[in-house]
Amino acid sequence: MRIALVTGADEPLCAVASHTLALLPRLREVAHVDRFVADDQLERAAPQDGESPLPVSALRPREFDQIVYQVADEPRCAFMTKLVRAVGGTVALYDWALPDLAAAAFPALAAGGWRGWAVALREGGPAQATAWRRARRSGEPPATLTLNRSIVRHADAFLVHSEEIGLAVRTDRNARTALAVVPGGSGREGVDEVCPWGEVARRWVGALATFPHAHSAGRPLVRLALEAASGRGG
């Protein structure tokens, strides 16, 4: 299996970056994996096993069996929103609520006004758009915004680390959804971990073999989609 793994930068280190660095060597033991990072984050992404990450603007979906995005509520993952919408693929979802990612992906949320309200409506629905507007007026950030629909509504499949997130995904989409629950690894084989990294990699590949291909894999990406994916699309 050939996998395009789309990630954020490694620095500063965060939970999803640590997961990527621990999982990638084991994933490459059971599949061919090319890692892609936003063009403007390449300098903060570390080479592994003698292989440097590639710019996401070079990604060609038809060259891969699966595209997997490592998504957490991190601004470094913001570039993935436009790519998931344009290309589809499998999202490895670490957080259900993505307000920090959304704020970085959609500057209108911070600017306010009707454009910000429209983004909040698109990313969270009417109730969240109303909560966003009230928060703007009061100056207090709401604690209930998820703002995740560019990810949750447009991905083709999901890898999640808990049943709770899996249930949230299926409830929100209200449709049959390809999804697998794979607990996170510890990196220490046989030492009281729920799921060692080698097993995480095997379960990922096993699930990906049953998932649909990215919905644009059968056609070339247009230049606009590539520019949007690498952060140059506005």
C-alpha positions as CSV (number, residue, x, y, z in Angstrom):
1,M,0.0,0.0,0.0
2,R,1.2,3.5,-0.9
3,I,0.2,6.2,1.6
4,A,0.5,10.0,1.5
5,L,0.7,11.1,5.1
6,V,-0.2,14.8,5.4
7,T,1.0,16.4,8.7
8,G,1.8,19.7,10.3
9,A,5.3,20.7,11.3
10,D,7.1,18.9,14.1
11,E,8.2,22.1,16.0
12,P,7.1,23.2,18.4
13,L,6.4,19.7,19.6
14,C,2.8,18.9,20.4
15,A,0.8,15.7,21.0
16,V,0.0,15.1,17.3
17,A,3.6,15.8,16.2
18,S,4.9,13.4,18.8
19,H,2.4,10.8,17.5
20,T,3.6,11.3,13.9
21,L,7.3,11.0,14.8
22,A,6.6,7.8,16.8
23,L,4.3,6.2,14.3
24,L,6.0,7.0,11.0
25,P,8.9,4.6,11.3
26,R,6.6,1.7,12.2
27,L,4.2,2.6,9.5
28,R,7.0,2.5,6.9
29,E,7.7,-1.1,8.0
30,V,4.3,-2.2,6.7
31,A,3.6,0.3,3.9
32,H,5.2,2.7,1.5
33,V,4.7,6.2,3.1
34,D,5.6,9.6,1.8
35,R,5.1,12.4,4.2
36,F,3.8,15.8,3.0
37,V,3.9,19.1,5.0
38,A,2.6,22.6,4.1
39,D,5.2,24.3,1.9
40,D,5.8,27.1,4.5
41,Q,6.3,24.5,7.3
42,L,8.9,22.4,5.7
43,E,11.8,23.9,7.7
44,R,10.1,22.8,10.9
45,A,9.6,19.2,9.8
46,A,12.3,16.7,10.7
47,P,13.7,14.1,8.2
48,Q,13.2,10.5,9.3
49,D,15.0,7.4,8.1
50,G,16.9,9.5,5.7
51,E,13.7,10.9,4.0
52,S,12.7,14.5,4.2
53,P,9.1,15.5,4.1
54,L,7.7,16.7,0.8
55,P,5.9,19.9,0.1
56,V,2.1,19.4,-0.1
57,S,2.0,21.3,-3.3
58,A,3.7,18.3,-4.9
59,L,1.0,15.8,-3.8
60,R,-0.7,13.9,-6.6
61,P,-3.6,11.8,-5.2
62,R,-3.7,9.4,-8.1
63,E,-0.2,8.2,-7.2
64,F,-1.3,6.9,-3.8
65,D,-3.7,4.2,-2.5
66,Q,-4.7,6.4,0.4
67,I,-4.2,10.0,1.7
68,V,-4.2,10.3,5.5
69,Y,-4.3,13.6,7.4
70,Q,-3.0,13.9,10.9
71,V,-5.6,16.4,12.3
72,A,-5.6,18.0,15.8
73,D,-6.8,21.3,17.1
74,E,-3.5,23.0,16.1
75,P,-3.0,26.0,13.9
76,R,-0.3,24.1,12.0
77,C,-3.1,21.8,10.7
78,A,-5.1,24.7,9.3
79,F,-3.9,24.2,5.7
80,M,-5.5,20.8,5.7
81,T,-9.1,22.2,5.7
82,K,-8.9,23.3,2.0
83,L,-7.1,20.1,1.0
84,V,-9.6,17.8,2.6
85,R,-12.5,19.7,0.9
86,A,-10.7,19.6,-2.5
87,V,-9.3,16.1,-2.4
88,G,-10.9,14.0,0.4
89,G,-9.1,11.1,2.0
90,T,-8.9,9.7,5.5
91,V,-8.6,11.9,8.5
92,A,-6.8,10.6,11.6
93,L,-8.8,12.8,14.0
94,Y,-7.3,13.5,17.5
95,D,-9.7,16.2,18.7
96,W,-13.4,16.6,18.1
97,A,-13.5,20.3,18.6
98,L,-11.2,22.3,16.2
99,P,-11.6,26.0,17.2
100,D,-7.9,26.8,17.1
101,L,-7.5,25.1,13.7
102,A,-10.5,27.0,12.4
103,A,-9.3,30.3,13.7
104,A,-6.0,29.8,11.8
105,A,-7.6,28.5,8.6
106,F,-10.3,31.2,8.5
107,P,-9.2,34.7,9.5
108,A,-12.7,36.0,9.1
109,L,-13.6,34.4,12.4
110,A,-11.3,36.8,14.2
111,A,-12.2,39.8,12.1
112,G,-15.9,39.4,12.9
113,G,-18.7,40.9,10.8
114,W,-21.0,39.0,8.4
115,R,-18.1,37.2,6.8
116,G,-17.1,35.7,10.2
117,W,-20.6,34.8,10.9
118,A,-20.9,33.0,7.6
119,V,-17.7,31.0,8.3
120,A,-19.0,30.1,11.8
121,L,-22.3,29.0,10.2
122,R,-20.5,26.8,7.6
123,E,-18.1,25.3,10.1
124,G,-20.4,24.8,13.0
125,G,-24.0,25.2,12.0
126,P,-26.7,27.7,13.1
127,A,-26.4,27.2,16.9
128,Q,-22.6,27.6,16.8
129,A,-22.9,30.7,14.6
130,T,-25.2,32.2,17.1
131,A,-22.9,31.3,20.0
132,W,-20.0,32.8,18.0
133,R,-21.8,36.1,17.5
134,R,-22.8,36.3,21.2
135,A,-19.2,35.7,22.1
136,R,-18.0,38.4,19.8
137,R,-20.3,40.9,21.4
138,S,-19.5,39.9,25.0
139,G,-15.8,39.5,24.4
140,E,-15.7,36.1,26.0
141,P,-14.6,33.0,24.0
142,P,-17.3,30.3,24.0
143,A,-16.3,26.9,25.3
144,T,-18.7,24.9,23.1
145,L,-17.6,25.7,19.6
146,T,-16.4,22.7,17.5
147,L,-16.0,24.5,14.1
148,N,-14.9,21.2,12.5
149,R,-17.2,20.7,9.4
150,S,-14.5,21.3,6.8
151,I,-12.8,18.3,8.2
152,V,-15.7,16.1,9.5
153,R,-18.1,16.6,6.6
154,H,-15.6,16.4,3.7
155,A,-13.3,13.5,4.7
156,D,-14.0,10.1,3.2
157,A,-13.0,8.0,6.2
158,F,-11.7,8.4,9.7
159,L,-9.1,6.9,12.1
160,V,-9.9,7.8,15.7
161,H,-8.3,6.9,19.1
162,S,-11.5,6.6,21.1
163,E,-15.1,5.3,20.7
164,E,-16.3,8.8,21.9
165,I,-14.8,10.6,18.9
166,G,-16.0,7.9,16.6
167,L,-19.5,8.2,17.9
168,A,-19.4,12.0,17.5
169,V,-18.2,11.7,13.9
170,R,-21.0,9.3,13.0
171,T,-23.6,11.3,14.8
172,D,-22.6,14.5,13.1
173,R,-22.4,13.0,9.6
174,N,-25.7,11.0,10.1
175,A,-24.6,8.6,7.4
176,R,-22.7,5.4,6.9
177,T,-19.0,6.4,7.5
178,A,-15.9,4.3,7.1
179,L,-14.2,4.6,10.5
180,A,-11.8,2.6,12.7
181,V,-10.9,3.1,16.3
182,V,-7.2,2.6,16.9
183,P,-5.8,3.5,20.3
184,G,-2.6,5.5,20.4
185,G,0.7,3.8,21.0
186,S,3.3,4.1,23.7
187,G,6.4,3.3,21.6
188,R,7.5,0.6,24.1
189,E,6.7,-2.9,22.9
190,G,5.3,-5.1,25.6
191,V,5.4,-2.7,28.5
192,D,1.9,-2.2,29.8
193,E,0.7,-0.1,26.8
194,V,-2.7,-0.3,25.4
195,C,-1.4,-0.5,21.8
196,P,2.3,-0.5,20.9
197,W,3.3,1.6,17.9
198,G,3.9,-1.5,15.7
199,E,0.4,-2.6,16.3
200,V,-1.0,0.9,15.7
201,A,0.7,0.8,12.3
202,R,-0.7,-2.6,11.4
203,R,-4.2,-1.6,12.4
204,W,-4.0,1.6,10.4
205,V,-3.0,-0.3,7.3
206,G,-5.6,-2.9,7.9
207,A,-8.3,-0.3,8.2
208,L,-7.0,1.7,5.2
209,A,-7.2,-1.4,3.0
210,T,-11.0,-1.3,3.6
211,F,-11.6,2.4,3.2
212,P,-12.6,4.2,0.0
213,H,-10.0,6.0,-2.0
214,A,-9.8,9.8,-1.8
215,H,-12.7,11.1,-3.9
216,S,-10.4,13.0,-6.3
217,A,-7.9,10.2,-6.8
218,G,-9.2,9.4,-10.2
219,R,-8.6,12.9,-11.6
220,P,-5.8,15.4,-11.5
221,L,-5.9,18.3,-9.0
222,V,-6.4,21.7,-10.5
223,R,-3.8,24.3,-9.7
224,L,-6.1,26.2,-7.5
225,A,-6.6,23.2,-5.2
226,L,-2.9,22.8,-4.8
227,E,-2.4,26.5,-4.0
228,A,-5.1,26.3,-1.4
229,A,-3.6,23.2,0.1
230,S,-0.2,24.8,0.6
231,G,-1.6,28.0,2.1
232,R,-1.4,30.2,-0.9
233,G,-5.1,30.1,-1.8
234,G,-6.2,32.8,0.7
